[in-house]
Amino acid sequence: MPSQKIIDIGFLGLFPKKIYHALHKYGRELERVNTTASYDYFKLVDNLITAFIYRLLTVQKVVHILLAQW
């Protein structure tokens, strides 16, 4: 079974599932202990995933702009 590196998956615009599941599992444990901390934690996880995906879209758009001017 071929394995993908995080960089390869990142270029496809996908967030690695195993990392995503581990982050959410930890968040659920935080919910059991402290609800305020879990809200902040899930907000940070969402920001991380958004940054991971939108960074790639921004790079792609810059490349399109540069190529269009060429």
Buried (B, 14 or more C-beta within 10 A) or exposed (E): EEEEEEEEBBEEEBBBEEBBEEBEEEBEEBBEEEEEEBEEBBEEBEEBBEEBBEEBEEEEEEEEEEEEEE
